[in-house]
Amino acid sequence: MSTNIYGMTSSSRYLIYNPELADSRRSPRSTFKIVSSVLAMENGILEPDTSTHSWSGEIFWNENWNKDIAFEEAFRTSCVWYFREVIDEMGPGKLRYVS
């Protein structure tokens, strides 16, 4: 079950899909990888064909994350550490319009 809020930046109009669920606070989970990916690409931080991140050696519950990982696989496996690094590379200034 999911919810989405679609807003128009040029006006104060918006559309809410599944408003009952939208009223409750929840973690964005894997949906945030979409937002962070688009913002990183728009800001020249992420190039899908060449953006590989080096694994720190920390062991994660998902074995697919325990290695150097390229964007496509990180996206497919919802690699949390990869997208945390992408967000860190962008910095808080680039995220201010997302919240």
DABELZI-V211409 format. One record per backbone hydrogen bond with DSSP energy under -1.0 kcal/mol. CO is the residue of the C=O (numbers start at 0). NH is the residue of the N-H. Records with the same first field share a line. If there is no record, write none. Layout:
# DABELZI-V211409
CO=NH  NH
This chain:
# DABELZI-V211409
3=16
5=14
7=10
12=7
14=5
16=3
17=21
18=22
20=23
27=30
28=31
29=32
30=34
31=35
32=36
33=37
34=38
35=39
36=40
37=41
38=42
39=44  45
40=43
46=49  50
49=51
50=70
52=68
61=64
62=65
64=66
68=52
69=73
70=74
71=75
72=76
73=78
78=82
79=83
80=84
81=85
82=86
83=87
84=88
85=89
86=90
94=97
